[in-house]
Amino acid sequence: MLTGSKSNRAYLITNDLDINGTLDVDAGTFDINGLTLNCYDNVNVNNGGILHLLNNSTLALHLSELHVNNGGWLMAIATAGNDMSS
């Protein structure tokens, strides 16, 4: 389980990332940064948490589910020619 604990903290990945357990974004921002995040268990974005996907980001859910719960945010931002996928 990867868990953030500070509401003002930002986690920015710098390489493609595989997560074999549950990803809980409980507080702060988890920024995929235009890379690929492979999740093999559920992704939970909880109250105070932000999952941020910018241009060319890929959120790959492998037999898992994305849950954006009350108070959680999924921010998916792209511009023409810079698509995102999930």
PDB file with SEQRES, HELIX, SHEET and CRYST1 records, atoms N, CA, C and O in Angstrom:
SEQRES   1 A   86  MET LEU THR GLY SER LYS SER ASN ARG ALA TYR LEU ILE          
SEQRES   2 A   86  THR ASN ASP LEU ASP ILE ASN GLY THR LEU ASP VAL ASP          
SEQRES   3 A   86  ALA GLY THR PHE ASP ILE ASN GLY LEU THR LEU ASN CYS          
SEQRES   4 A   86  TYR ASP ASN VAL ASN VAL ASN ASN GLY GLY ILE LEU HIS          
SEQRES   5 A   86  LEU LEU ASN ASN SER THR LEU ALA LEU HIS LEU SER GLU          
SEQRES   6 A   86  LEU HIS VAL ASN ASN GLY GLY TRP LEU MET ALA ILE ALA          
SEQRES   7 A   86  THR ALA GLY ASN ASP MET SER SER                              
SHEET    1 AA1 4 LEU A   2  THR A   3  0                                        
SHEET    2 AA1 4 LEU A  23  VAL A  25  1                                        
SHEET    3 AA1 4 VAL A  43  VAL A  45  1                                        
SHEET    4 AA1 4 LEU A  66  VAL A  68  1                                        
SHEET    1 AA2 4 ALA A  10  LEU A  12  0                                        
SHEET    2 AA2 4 GLY A  28  ASP A  31  1                                        
SHEET    3 AA2 4 GLY A  49  LEU A  53  1                                        
SHEET    4 AA2 4 TRP A  73  ALA A  76  1                                        
SHEET    1 AA3 3 LEU A  17  ILE A  19  0                                        
SHEET    2 AA3 3 THR A  36  CYS A  39  1                                        
SHEET    3 AA3 3 THR A  58  LEU A  61  1                                        
CRYST1    1.000    1.000    1.000  90.00  90.00  90.00 P 1           1          
ATOM      1  N   MET A   1       0.852  -1.167   0.000  1.00  0.00           N  
ATOM      2  CA  MET A   1       0.000   0.000   0.000  1.00  0.00           C  
ATOM      3  C   MET A   1       0.903   1.235   0.000  1.00  0.00           C  
ATOM      4  O   MET A   1       1.846   1.326   0.786  1.00  0.00           O  
ATOM      5  N   LEU A   2       0.609   2.164  -0.870  1.00  0.00           N  
ATOM      6  CA  LEU A   2       1.324   3.439  -0.918  1.00  0.00           C  
ATOM      7  C   LEU A   2       0.362   4.495  -0.418  1.00  0.00           C  
ATOM      8  O   LEU A   2      -0.698   4.697  -1.010  1.00  0.00           O  
ATOM      9  N   THR A   3       0.716   5.171   0.664  1.00  0.00           N  
ATOM     10  CA  THR A   3      -0.195   6.100   1.299  1.00  0.00           C  
ATOM     11  C   THR A   3       0.491   7.430   1.555  1.00  0.00           C  
ATOM     12  O   THR A   3       1.596   7.465   2.095  1.00  0.00           O  
ATOM     13  N   GLY A   4      -0.153   8.521   1.174  1.00  0.00           N  
ATOM     14  CA  GLY A   4       0.335   9.859   1.501  1.00  0.00           C  
ATOM     15  C   GLY A   4      -0.343  10.338   2.766  1.00  0.00           C  
ATOM     16  O   GLY A   4      -1.512  10.031   2.997  1.00  0.00           O  
ATOM     17  N   SER A   5       0.382  11.095   3.598  1.00  0.00           N  
ATOM     18  CA  SER A   5      -0.186  11.477   4.880  1.00  0.00           C  
ATOM     19  C   SER A   5      -0.257  12.981   5.107  1.00  0.00           C  
ATOM     20  O   SER A   5      -0.848  13.405   6.101  1.00  0.00           O  
ATOM     21  N   LYS A   6       0.301  13.788   4.258  1.00  0.00           N  
ATOM     22  CA  LYS A   6       0.296  15.236   4.456  1.00  0.00           C  
ATOM     23  C   LYS A   6      -0.522  15.905   3.370  1.00  0.00           C  
ATOM     24  O   LYS A   6      -0.333  15.629   2.185  1.00  0.00           O  
ATOM     25  N   SER A   7      -1.427  16.777   3.766  1.00  0.00           N  
ATOM     26  CA  SER A   7      -2.335  17.395   2.800  1.00  0.00           C  
ATOM     27  C   SER A   7      -1.630  18.337   1.840  1.00  0.00           C  
ATOM     28  O   SER A   7      -2.148  18.590   0.753  1.00  0.00           O  
ATOM     29  N   ASN A   8      -0.468  18.866   2.201  1.00  0.00           N  
ATOM     30  CA  ASN A   8       0.233  19.799   1.318  1.00  0.00           C  
ATOM     31  C   ASN A   8       1.394  19.143   0.581  1.00  0.00           C  
ATOM     32  O   ASN A   8       2.186  19.834  -0.060  1.00  0.00           O  
ATOM     33  N   ARG A   9       1.505  17.842   0.661  1.00  0.00           N  
ATOM     34  CA  ARG A   9       2.610  17.124   0.034  1.00  0.00           C  
ATOM     35  C   ARG A   9       2.228  16.704  -1.373  1.00  0.00           C  
ATOM     36  O   ARG A   9       1.083  16.324  -1.621  1.00  0.00           O  
ATOM     37  N   ALA A  10       3.180  16.770  -2.299  1.00  0.00           N  
ATOM     38  CA  ALA A  10       2.972  16.309  -3.668  1.00  0.00           C  
ATOM     39  C   ALA A  10       3.964  15.193  -3.959  1.00  0.00           C  
ATOM     40  O   ALA A  10       5.159  15.330  -3.697  1.00  0.00           O  
ATOM     41  N   TYR A  11       3.465  14.094  -4.501  1.00  0.00           N  
ATOM     42  CA  TYR A  11       4.291  12.975  -4.926  1.00  0.00           C  
ATOM     43  C   TYR A  11       4.316  13.009  -6.444  1.00  0.00           C  
ATOM     44  O   TYR A  11       3.269  12.892  -7.081  1.00  0.00           O  
ATOM     45  N   LEU A  12       5.489  13.168  -7.031  1.00  0.00           N  
ATOM     46  CA  LEU A  12       5.658  13.289  -8.476  1.00  0.00           C  
ATOM     47  C   LEU A  12       6.509  12.112  -8.935  1.00  0.00           C  
ATOM     48  O   LEU A  12       7.669  11.988  -8.542  1.00  0.00           O  
ATOM     49  N   ILE A  13       5.927  11.238  -9.777  1.00  0.00           N  
ATOM     50  CA  ILE A  13       6.740  10.112 -10.242  1.00  0.00           C  
ATOM     51  C   ILE A  13       7.650  10.580 -11.376  1.00  0.00           C  
ATOM     52  O   ILE A  13       7.278  11.448 -12.165  1.00  0.00           O  
ATOM     53  N   THR A  14       8.836   9.998 -11.446  1.00  0.00           N  
ATOM     54  CA  THR A  14       9.819  10.401 -12.452  1.00  0.00           C  
ATOM     55  C   THR A  14      10.136   9.279 -13.436  1.00  0.00           C  
ATOM     56  O   THR A  14      10.888   9.482 -14.389  1.00  0.00           O  
ATOM     57  N   ASN A  15       9.566   8.099 -13.210  1.00  0.00           N  
ATOM     58  CA  ASN A  15       9.685   6.957 -14.117  1.00  0.00           C  
ATOM     59  C   ASN A  15       8.344   6.236 -14.109  1.00  0.00           C  
ATOM     60  O   ASN A  15       7.561   6.387 -13.171  1.00  0.00           O  
ATOM     61  N   ASP A  16       8.074   5.447 -15.156  1.00  0.00           N  
ATOM     62  CA  ASP A  16       6.885   4.604 -15.136  1.00  0.00           C  
ATOM     63  C   ASP A  16       6.904   3.781 -13.853  1.00  0.00           C  
ATOM     64  O   ASP A  16       7.969   3.395 -13.372  1.00  0.00           O  
ATOM     65  N   LEU A  17       5.724   3.515 -13.302  1.00  0.00           N  
ATOM     66  CA  LEU A  17       5.650   2.887 -11.991  1.00  0.00           C  
ATOM     67  C   LEU A  17       4.625   1.760 -12.007  1.00  0.00           C  
ATOM     68  O   LEU A  17       3.529   1.915 -12.545  1.00  0.00           O  
ATOM     69  N   ASP A  18       4.987   0.622 -11.412  1.00  0.00           N  
ATOM     70  CA  ASP A  18       4.079  -0.503 -11.211  1.00  0.00           C  
ATOM     71  C   ASP A  18       3.760  -0.591  -9.728  1.00  0.00           C  
ATOM     72  O   ASP A  18       4.665  -0.611  -8.894  1.00  0.00           O  
ATOM     73  N   ILE A  19       2.466  -0.642  -9.397  1.00  0.00           N  
ATOM     74  CA  ILE A  19       2.037  -0.809  -8.008  1.00  0.00           C  
ATOM     75  C   ILE A  19       1.252  -2.107  -7.930  1.00  0.00           C  
ATOM     76  O   ILE A  19       0.197  -2.249  -8.549  1.00  0.00           O  
ATOM     77  N   ASN A  20       1.783  -3.056  -7.158  1.00  0.00           N  
ATOM     78  CA  ASN A  20       1.172  -4.377  -7.054  1.00  0.00           C  
ATOM     79  C   ASN A  20       0.115  -4.460  -5.969  1.00  0.00           C  
ATOM     80  O   ASN A  20      -0.680  -5.399  -5.961  1.00  0.00           O  
ATOM     81  N   GLY A  21       0.085  -3.502  -5.053  1.00  0.00           N  
ATOM     82  CA  GLY A  21      -0.917  -3.476  -3.997  1.00  0.00           C  
ATOM     83  C   GLY A  21      -1.877  -2.324  -4.225  1.00  0.00           C  
ATOM     84  O   GLY A  21      -1.897  -1.722  -5.299  1.00  0.00           O  
ATOM     85  N   THR A  22      -2.665  -2.022  -3.217  1.00  0.00           N  
ATOM     86  CA  THR A  22      -3.629  -0.936  -3.281  1.00  0.00           C  
ATOM     87  C   THR A  22      -2.912   0.408  -3.229  1.00  0.00           C  
ATOM     88  O   THR A  22      -1.970   0.585  -2.457  1.00  0.00           O  
ATOM     89  N   LEU A  23      -3.359   1.355  -4.056  1.00  0.00           N  
ATOM     90  CA  LEU A  23      -2.871   2.725  -3.993  1.00  0.00           C  
ATOM     91  C   LEU A  23      -3.956   3.563  -3.346  1.00  0.00           C  
ATOM     92  O   LEU A  23      -5.042   3.712  -3.906  1.00  0.00           O  
ATOM     93  N   ASP A  24      -3.673   4.116  -2.164  1.00  0.00           N  
ATOM     94  CA  ASP A  24      -4.585   5.015  -1.460  1.00  0.00           C  
ATOM     95  C   ASP A  24      -3.991   6.414  -1.498  1.00  0.00           C  
ATOM     96  O   ASP A  24      -2.906   6.641  -0.962  1.00  0.00           O  
ATOM     97  N   VAL A  25      -4.684   7.345  -2.118  1.00  0.00           N  
ATOM     98  CA  VAL A  25      -4.276   8.744  -2.087  1.00  0.00           C  
ATOM     99  C   VAL A  25      -5.177   9.404  -1.056  1.00  0.00           C  
ATOM    100  O   VAL A  25      -6.309   9.788  -1.352  1.00  0.00           O  
ATOM    101  N   ASP A  26      -4.656   9.530   0.167  1.00  0.00           N  
ATOM    102  CA  ASP A  26      -5.456  10.007   1.285  1.00  0.00           C  
ATOM    103  C   ASP A  26      -5.335  11.507   1.489  1.00  0.00           C  
ATOM    104  O   ASP A  26      -6.254  12.127   2.024  1.00  0.00           O  
ATOM    105  N   ALA A  27      -4.239  12.099   1.082  1.00  0.00           N  
ATOM    106  CA  ALA A  27      -4.014  13.524   1.275  1.00  0.00           C  
ATOM    107  C   ALA A  27      -2.917  13.960   0.328  1.00  0.00           C  
ATOM    108  O   ALA A  27      -2.038  13.168  -0.015  1.00  0.00           O  
ATOM    109  N   GLY A  28      -2.958  15.202  -0.095  1.00  0.00           N  
ATOM    110  CA  GLY A  28      -1.935  15.712  -0.995  1.00  0.00           C  
ATOM    111  C   GLY A  28      -2.205  15.286  -2.427  1.00  0.00           C  
ATOM    112  O   GLY A  28      -3.299  14.834  -2.766  1.00  0.00           O  
ATOM    113  N   THR A  29      -1.184  15.440  -3.261  1.00  0.00           N  
ATOM    114  CA  THR A  29      -1.312  15.194  -4.699  1.00  0.00           C  
ATOM    115  C   THR A  29      -0.366  14.087  -5.134  1.00  0.00           C  
ATOM    116  O   THR A  29       0.814  14.090  -4.782  1.00  0.00           O  
ATOM    117  N   PHE A  30      -0.892  13.142  -5.900  1.00  0.00           N  
ATOM    118  CA  PHE A  30      -0.081  12.105  -6.538  1.00  0.00           C  
ATOM    119  C   PHE A  30      -0.116  12.403  -8.028  1.00  0.00           C  
ATOM    120  O   PHE A  30      -1.150  12.228  -8.672  1.00  0.00           O  
ATOM    121  N   ASP A  31       1.013  12.855  -8.583  1.00  0.00           N  
ATOM    122  CA  ASP A  31       1.094  13.354  -9.953  1.00  0.00           C  
ATOM    123  C   ASP A  31       1.774  12.314 -10.834  1.00  0.00           C  
ATOM    124  O   ASP A  31       2.929  11.956 -10.601  1.00  0.00           O  
ATOM    125  N   ILE A  32       1.054  11.826 -11.852  1.00  0.00           N  
ATOM    126  CA  ILE A  32       1.602  10.810 -12.753  1.00  0.00           C  
ATOM    127  C   ILE A  32       2.607  11.428 -13.737  1.00  0.00           C  
ATOM    128  O   ILE A  32       3.433  10.706 -14.297  1.00  0.00           O  
ATOM    129  N   ASN A  33       2.551  12.734 -13.954  1.00  0.00           N  
ATOM    130  CA  ASN A  33       3.622  13.466 -14.619  1.00  0.00           C  
ATOM    131  C   ASN A  33       3.876  13.043 -16.061  1.00  0.00           C  
ATOM    132  O   ASN A  33       5.023  13.043 -16.507  1.00  0.00           O  
ATOM    133  N   GLY A  34       2.831  12.685 -16.792  1.00  0.00           N  
ATOM    134  CA  GLY A  34       3.002  12.316 -18.189  1.00  0.00           C  
ATOM    135  C   GLY A  34       3.597  10.937 -18.406  1.00  0.00           C  
ATOM    136  O   GLY A  34       4.022  10.615 -19.515  1.00  0.00           O  
ATOM    137  N   LEU A  35       3.632  10.124 -17.370  1.00  0.00           N  
ATOM    138  CA  LEU A  35       4.215   8.784 -17.449  1.00  0.00           C  
ATOM    139  C   LEU A  35       3.119   7.730 -17.341  1.00  0.00           C  
ATOM    140  O   LEU A  35       1.936   8.050 -17.454  1.00  0.00           O  
ATOM    141  N   THR A  36       3.505   6.476 -17.123  1.00  0.00           N  
ATOM    142  CA  THR A  36       2.552   5.371 -17.000  1.00  0.00           C  
ATOM    143  C   THR A  36       2.557   4.841 -15.579  1.00  0.00           C  
ATOM    144  O   THR A  36       3.608   4.530 -15.019  1.00  0.00           O  
ATOM    145  N   LEU A  37       1.357   4.741 -15.000  1.00  0.00           N  
ATOM    146  CA  LEU A  37       1.164   4.133 -13.695  1.00  0.00           C  
ATOM    147  C   LEU A  37       0.345   2.869 -13.903  1.00  0.00           C  
ATOM    148  O   LEU A  37      -0.834   2.945 -14.250  1.00  0.00           O  
ATOM    149  N   ASN A  38       0.960   1.698 -13.694  1.00  0.00           N  
ATOM    150  CA  ASN A  38       0.299   0.397 -13.795  1.00  0.00           C  
ATOM    151  C   ASN A  38      -0.146  -0.033 -12.410  1.00  0.00           C  
ATOM    152  O   ASN A  38       0.678  -0.183 -11.508  1.00  0.00           O  
ATOM    153  N   CYS A  39      -1.458  -0.234 -12.234  1.00  0.00           N  
ATOM    154  CA  CYS A  39      -2.001  -0.637 -10.938  1.00  0.00           C  
ATOM    155  C   CYS A  39      -2.605  -2.029 -11.052  1.00  0.00           C  
ATOM    156  O   CYS A  39      -3.442  -2.287 -11.917  1.00  0.00           O  
ATOM    157  N   TYR A  40      -2.171  -2.921 -10.171  1.00  0.00           N  
ATOM    158  CA  TYR A  40      -2.632  -4.304 -10.184  1.00  0.00           C  
ATOM    159  C   TYR A  40      -3.588  -4.597  -9.036  1.00  0.00           C  
ATOM    160  O   TYR A  40      -3.965  -5.748  -8.815  1.00  0.00           O  
ATOM    161  N   ASP A  41      -3.979  -3.565  -8.310  1.00  0.00           N  
ATOM    162  CA  ASP A  41      -5.010  -3.639  -7.291  1.00  0.00           C  
ATOM    163  C   ASP A  41      -5.750  -2.303  -7.347  1.00  0.00           C  
ATOM    164  O   ASP A  41      -5.421  -1.451  -8.172  1.00  0.00           O  
ATOM    165  N   ASN A  42      -6.722  -2.115  -6.499  1.00  0.00           N  
ATOM    166  CA  ASN A  42      -7.569  -0.925  -6.591  1.00  0.00           C  
ATOM    167  C   ASN A  42      -6.818   0.366  -6.291  1.00  0.00           C  
ATOM    168  O   ASN A  42      -5.822   0.375  -5.568  1.00  0.00           O  
ATOM    169  N   VAL A  43      -7.324   1.462  -6.870  1.00  0.00           N  
ATOM    170  CA  VAL A  43      -6.834   2.810  -6.617  1.00  0.00           C  
ATOM    171  C   VAL A  43      -7.968   3.562  -5.931  1.00  0.00           C  
ATOM    172  O   VAL A  43      -9.075   3.653  -6.461  1.00  0.00           O  
ATOM    173  N   ASN A  44      -7.680   4.102  -4.744  1.00  0.00           N  
ATOM    174  CA  ASN A  44      -8.673   4.850  -3.969  1.00  0.00           C  
ATOM    175  C   ASN A  44      -8.180   6.274  -3.782  1.00  0.00           C  
ATOM    176  O   ASN A  44      -7.111   6.498  -3.212  1.00  0.00           O  
ATOM    177  N   VAL A  45      -8.957   7.235  -4.260  1.00  0.00           N  
ATOM    178  CA  VAL A  45      -8.641   8.646  -4.047  1.00  0.00           C  
ATOM    179  C   VAL A  45      -9.645   9.138  -3.006  1.00  0.00           C  
ATOM    180  O   VAL A  45     -10.836   9.270  -3.287  1.00  0.00           O  
ATOM    181  N   ASN A  46      -9.149   9.402  -1.811  1.00  0.00           N  
ATOM    182  CA  ASN A  46     -10.013   9.694  -0.674  1.00  0.00           C  
ATOM    183  C   ASN A  46     -10.062  11.188  -0.364  1.00  0.00           C  
ATOM    184  O   ASN A  46      -9.377  11.986  -1.003  1.00  0.00           O  
ATOM    185  N   ASN A  47     -10.868  11.552   0.608  1.00  0.00           N  
ATOM    186  CA  ASN A  47     -11.055  12.936   1.008  1.00  0.00           C  
ATOM    187  C   ASN A  47      -9.712  13.630   1.247  1.00  0.00           C  
ATOM    188  O   ASN A  47      -8.923  13.197   2.086  1.00  0.00           O  
ATOM    189  N   GLY A  48      -9.463  14.706   0.504  1.00  0.00           N  
ATOM    190  CA  GLY A  48      -8.213  15.452   0.629  1.00  0.00           C  
ATOM    191  C   GLY A  48      -7.135  14.997  -0.334  1.00  0.00           C  
ATOM    192  O   GLY A  48      -6.072  15.615  -0.398  1.00  0.00           O  
ATOM    193  N   GLY A  49      -7.380  13.931  -1.086  1.00  0.00           N  
ATOM    194  CA  GLY A  49      -6.394  13.413  -2.027  1.00  0.00           C  
ATOM    195  C   GLY A  49      -6.701  13.832  -3.459  1.00  0.00           C  
ATOM    196  O   GLY A  49      -7.861  13.987  -3.841  1.00  0.00           O  
ATOM    197  N   ILE A  50      -5.644  14.013  -4.243  1.00  0.00           N  
ATOM    198  CA  ILE A  50      -5.772  14.380  -5.657  1.00  0.00           C  
ATOM    199  C   ILE A  50      -4.903  13.438  -6.479  1.00  0.00           C  
ATOM    200  O   ILE A  50      -3.707  13.308  -6.216  1.00  0.00           O  
ATOM    201  N   LEU A  51      -5.497  12.782  -7.472  1.00  0.00           N  
ATOM    202  CA  LEU A  51      -4.750  12.008  -8.457  1.00  0.00           C  
ATOM    203  C   LEU A  51      -4.697  12.868  -9.711  1.00  0.00           C  
ATOM    204  O   LEU A  51      -5.734  13.169 -10.302  1.00  0.00           O  
ATOM    205  N   HIS A  52      -3.501  13.264 -10.119  1.00  0.00           N  
ATOM    206  CA  HIS A  52      -3.296  14.254 -11.170  1.00  0.00           C  
ATOM    207  C   HIS A  52      -2.651  13.603 -12.392  1.00  0.00           C  
ATOM    208  O   HIS A  52      -1.546  13.066 -12.305  1.00  0.00           O  
ATOM    209  N   LEU A  53      -3.348  13.653 -13.535  1.00  0.00           N  
ATOM    210  CA  LEU A  53      -2.841  13.124 -14.795  1.00  0.00           C  
ATOM    211  C   LEU A  53      -2.692  14.289 -15.772  1.00  0.00           C  
ATOM    212  O   LEU A  53      -3.671  14.961 -16.094  1.00  0.00           O  
ATOM    213  N   LEU A  54      -1.487  14.521 -16.234  1.00  0.00           N  
ATOM    214  CA  LEU A  54      -1.233  15.566 -17.220  1.00  0.00           C  
ATOM    215  C   LEU A  54      -1.093  14.952 -18.598  1.00  0.00           C  
ATOM    216  O   LEU A  54      -1.332  13.758 -18.778  1.00  0.00           O  
ATOM    217  N   ASN A  55      -0.707  15.761 -19.570  1.00  0.00           N  
ATOM    218  CA  ASN A  55      -0.511  15.321 -20.949  1.00  0.00           C  
ATOM    219  C   ASN A  55       0.282  14.020 -21.019  1.00  0.00           C  
ATOM    220  O   ASN A  55       1.274  13.840 -20.313  1.00  0.00           O  
ATOM    221  N   ASN A  56      -0.172  13.126 -21.875  1.00  0.00           N  
ATOM    222  CA  ASN A  56       0.493  11.856 -22.156  1.00  0.00           C  
ATOM    223  C   ASN A  56       0.551  10.900 -20.972  1.00  0.00           C  
ATOM    224  O   ASN A  56       1.296   9.921 -21.022  1.00  0.00           O  
ATOM    225  N   SER A  57      -0.204  11.147 -19.913  1.00  0.00           N  
ATOM    226  CA  SER A  57      -0.242  10.237 -18.763  1.00  0.00           C  
ATOM    227  C   SER A  57      -1.097   9.020 -19.087  1.00  0.00           C  
ATOM    228  O   SER A  57      -2.077   9.108 -19.826  1.00  0.00           O  
ATOM    229  N   THR A  58      -0.705   7.879 -18.517  1.00  0.00           N  
ATOM    230  CA  THR A  58      -1.497   6.660 -18.657  1.00  0.00           C  
ATOM    231  C   THR A  58      -1.718   6.063 -17.282  1.00  0.00           C  
ATOM    232  O   THR A  58      -0.766   5.780 -16.555  1.00  0.00           O  
ATOM    233  N   LEU A  59      -2.978   5.874 -16.932  1.00  0.00           N  
ATOM    234  CA  LEU A  59      -3.351   5.144 -15.738  1.00  0.00           C  
ATOM    235  C   LEU A  59      -3.879   3.796 -16.212  1.00  0.00           C  
ATOM    236  O   LEU A  59      -4.982   3.712 -16.753  1.00  0.00           O  
ATOM    237  N   ALA A  60      -3.098   2.751 -16.011  1.00  0.00           N  
ATOM    238  CA  ALA A  60      -3.459   1.411 -16.485  1.00  0.00           C  
ATOM    239  C   ALA A  60      -3.964   0.590 -15.303  1.00  0.00           C  
ATOM    240  O   ALA A  60      -3.213   0.278 -14.379  1.00  0.00           O  
ATOM    241  N   LEU A  61      -5.248   0.247 -15.351  1.00  0.00           N  
ATOM    242  CA  LEU A  61      -5.876  -0.545 -14.301  1.00  0.00           C  
ATOM    243  C   LEU A  61      -5.959  -1.988 -14.776  1.00  0.00           C  
ATOM    244  O   LEU A  61      -6.753  -2.311 -15.659  1.00  0.00           O  
ATOM    245  N   HIS A  62      -5.142  -2.855 -14.190  1.00  0.00           N  
ATOM    246  CA  HIS A  62      -5.070  -4.262 -14.583  1.00  0.00           C  
ATOM    247  C   HIS A  62      -5.950  -5.083 -13.643  1.00  0.00           C  
ATOM    248  O   HIS A  62      -5.533  -5.429 -12.538  1.00  0.00           O  
ATOM    249  N   LEU A  63      -7.175  -5.394 -14.090  1.00  0.00           N  
ATOM    250  CA  LEU A  63      -8.145  -6.131 -13.285  1.00  0.00           C  
ATOM    251  C   LEU A  63      -8.365  -5.457 -11.936  1.00  0.00           C  
ATOM    252  O   LEU A  63      -8.532  -6.124 -10.914  1.00  0.00           O  
ATOM    253  N   SER A  64      -8.362  -4.133 -11.947  1.00  0.00           N  
ATOM    254  CA  SER A  64      -8.568  -3.363 -10.728  1.00  0.00           C  
ATOM    255  C   SER A  64      -9.563  -2.245 -11.003  1.00  0.00           C  
ATOM    256  O   SER A  64     -10.010  -2.070 -12.137  1.00  0.00           O  
ATOM    257  N   GLU A  65      -9.909  -1.494  -9.974  1.00  0.00           N  
ATOM    258  CA  GLU A  65     -10.906  -0.434 -10.099  1.00  0.00           C  
ATOM    259  C   GLU A  65     -10.362   0.881  -9.557  1.00  0.00           C  
ATOM    260  O   GLU A  65      -9.522   0.902  -8.657  1.00  0.00           O  
ATOM    261  N   LEU A  66     -10.860   1.976 -10.125  1.00  0.00           N  
ATOM    262  CA  LEU A  66     -10.562   3.316  -9.640  1.00  0.00           C  
ATOM    263  C   LEU A  66     -11.769   3.804  -8.859  1.00  0.00           C  
ATOM    264  O   LEU A  66     -12.887   3.818  -9.375  1.00  0.00           O  
ATOM    265  N   HIS A  67     -11.540   4.208  -7.599  1.00  0.00           N  
ATOM    266  CA  HIS A  67     -12.599   4.751  -6.752  1.00  0.00           C  
ATOM    267  C   HIS A  67     -12.209   6.172  -6.356  1.00  0.00           C  
ATOM    268  O   HIS A  67     -11.218   6.375  -5.654  1.00  0.00           O  
ATOM    269  N   VAL A  68     -12.989   7.155  -6.806  1.00  0.00           N  
ATOM    270  CA  VAL A  68     -12.803   8.531  -6.365  1.00  0.00           C  
ATOM    271  C   VAL A  68     -13.912   8.790  -5.356  1.00  0.00           C  
ATOM    272  O   VAL A  68     -15.073   8.974  -5.721  1.00  0.00           O  
ATOM    273  N   ASN A  69     -13.538   8.800  -4.093  1.00  0.00           N  
ATOM    274  CA  ASN A  69     -14.507   8.880  -3.008  1.00  0.00           C  
ATOM    275  C   ASN A  69     -14.834  10.326  -2.653  1.00  0.00           C  
ATOM    276  O   ASN A  69     -14.177  11.254  -3.123  1.00  0.00           O  
ATOM    277  N   ASN A  70     -15.851  10.507  -1.823  1.00  0.00           N  
ATOM    278  CA  ASN A  70     -16.309  11.826  -1.408  1.00  0.00           C  
ATOM    279  C   ASN A  70     -15.142  12.675  -0.900  1.00  0.00           C  
ATOM    280  O   ASN A  70     -14.463  12.302   0.056  1.00  0.00           O  
ATOM    281  N   GLY A  71     -14.920  13.809  -1.542  1.00  0.00           N  
ATOM    282  CA  GLY A  71     -13.837  14.709  -1.158  1.00  0.00           C  
ATOM    283  C   GLY A  71     -12.533  14.454  -1.881  1.00  0.00           C  
ATOM    284  O   GLY A  71     -11.593  15.237  -1.741  1.00  0.00           O  
ATOM    285  N   GLY A  72     -12.447  13.365  -2.663  1.00  0.00           N  
ATOM    286  CA  GLY A  72     -11.263  13.079  -3.464  1.00  0.00           C  
ATOM    287  C   GLY A  72     -11.400  13.699  -4.843  1.00  0.00           C  
ATOM    288  O   GLY A  72     -12.514  13.954  -5.302  1.00  0.00           O  
ATOM    289  N   TRP A  73     -10.281  13.942  -5.508  1.00  0.00           N  
ATOM    290  CA  TRP A  73     -10.281  14.588  -6.828  1.00  0.00           C  
ATOM    291  C   TRP A  73      -9.463  13.786  -7.823  1.00  0.00           C  
ATOM    292  O   TRP A  73      -8.366  13.317  -7.520  1.00  0.00           O  
ATOM    293  N   LEU A  74     -10.020  13.638  -9.019  1.00  0.00           N  
ATOM    294  CA  LEU A  74      -9.275  13.115 -10.165  1.00  0.00           C  
ATOM    295  C   LEU A  74      -9.147  14.271 -11.138  1.00  0.00           C  
ATOM    296  O   LEU A  74     -10.147  14.754 -11.668  1.00  0.00           O  
ATOM    297  N   MET A  75      -7.914  14.720 -11.377  1.00  0.00           N  
ATOM    298  CA  MET A  75      -7.673  15.821 -12.306  1.00  0.00           C  
ATOM    299  C   MET A  75      -6.983  15.257 -13.540  1.00  0.00           C  
ATOM    300  O   MET A  75      -5.834  14.820 -13.474  1.00  0.00           O  
ATOM    301  N   ALA A  76      -7.686  15.269 -14.659  1.00  0.00           N  
ATOM    302  CA  ALA A  76      -7.154  14.769 -15.925  1.00  0.00           C  
ATOM    303  C   ALA A  76      -7.143  15.925 -16.916  1.00  0.00           C  
ATOM    304  O   ALA A  76      -8.196  16.403 -17.337  1.00  0.00           O  
ATOM    305  N   ILE A  77      -5.947  16.370 -17.285  1.00  0.00           N  
ATOM    306  CA  ILE A  77      -5.801  17.554 -18.129  1.00  0.00           C  
ATOM    307  C   ILE A  77      -4.944  17.197 -19.332  1.00  0.00           C  
ATOM    308  O   ILE A  77      -3.834  16.685 -19.187  1.00  0.00           O  
ATOM    309  N   ALA A  78      -5.468  17.472 -20.522  1.00  0.00           N  
ATOM    310  CA  ALA A  78      -4.710  17.214 -21.756  1.00  0.00           C  
ATOM    311  C   ALA A  78      -4.917  18.367 -22.727  1.00  0.00           C  
ATOM    312  O   ALA A  78      -5.896  19.108 -22.638  1.00  0.00           O  
ATOM    313  N   THR A  79      -3.992  18.501 -23.641  1.00  0.00           N  
ATOM    314  CA  THR A  79      -4.132  19.477 -24.717  1.00  0.00           C  
ATOM    315  C   THR A  79      -4.128  18.726 -26.037  1.00  0.00           C  
ATOM    316  O   THR A  79      -3.731  17.562 -26.093  1.00  0.00           O  
ATOM    317  N   ALA A  80      -4.565  19.384 -27.091  1.00  0.00           N  
ATOM    318  CA  ALA A  80      -4.634  18.750 -28.423  1.00  0.00           C  
ATOM    319  C   ALA A  80      -3.285  18.137 -28.773  1.00  0.00           C  
ATOM    320  O   ALA A  80      -2.243  18.781 -28.654  1.00  0.00           O  
ATOM    321  N   GLY A  81      -3.324  16.880 -29.207  1.00  0.00           N  
ATOM    322  CA  GLY A  81      -2.111  16.169 -29.608  1.00  0.00           C  
ATOM    323  C   GLY A  81      -1.364  15.532 -28.454  1.00  0.00           C  
ATOM    324  O   GLY A  81      -0.375  14.833 -28.677  1.00  0.00           O  
ATOM    325  N   ASN A  82      -1.809  15.755 -27.227  1.00  0.00           N  
ATOM    326  CA  ASN A  82      -1.171  15.174 -26.034  1.00  0.00           C  
ATOM    327  C   ASN A  82      -2.240  14.446 -25.239  1.00  0.00           C  
ATOM    328  O   ASN A  82      -2.697  14.929 -24.203  1.00  0.00           O  
ATOM    329  N   ASP A  83      -2.635  13.280 -25.734  1.00  0.00           N  
ATOM    330  CA  ASP A  83      -3.733  12.539 -25.140  1.00  0.00           C  
ATOM    331  C   ASP A  83      -3.327  11.836 -23.874  1.00  0.00           C  
ATOM    332  O   ASP A  83      -2.142  11.703 -23.570  1.00  0.00           O  
ATOM    333  N   MET A  84      -4.333  11.381 -23.128  1.00  0.00           N  
ATOM    334  CA  MET A  84      -4.147  10.542 -21.964  1.00  0.00           C  
ATOM    335  C   MET A  84      -4.897   9.261 -22.220  1.00  0.00           C  
ATOM    336  O   MET A  84      -5.786   9.220 -23.071  1.00  0.00           O  
ATOM    337  N   SER A  85      -4.555   8.217 -21.500  1.00  0.00           N  
ATOM    338  CA  SER A  85      -5.287   6.972 -21.651  1.00  0.00           C  
ATOM    339  C   SER A  85      -5.476   6.324 -20.296  1.00  0.00           C  
ATOM    340  O   SER A  85      -4.751   6.596 -19.339  1.00  0.00           O  
ATOM    341  N   SER A  86      -6.476   5.458 -20.246  1.00  0.00           N  
ATOM    342  CA  SER A  86      -6.698   4.686 -19.020  1.00  0.00           C  
ATOM    343  C   SER A  86      -7.253   3.340 -19.405  1.00  0.00           C  
ATOM    344  O   SER A  86      -7.522   2.511 -18.535  1.00  0.00           O  
TER     345      SER A  86                                                      
END                                                                             
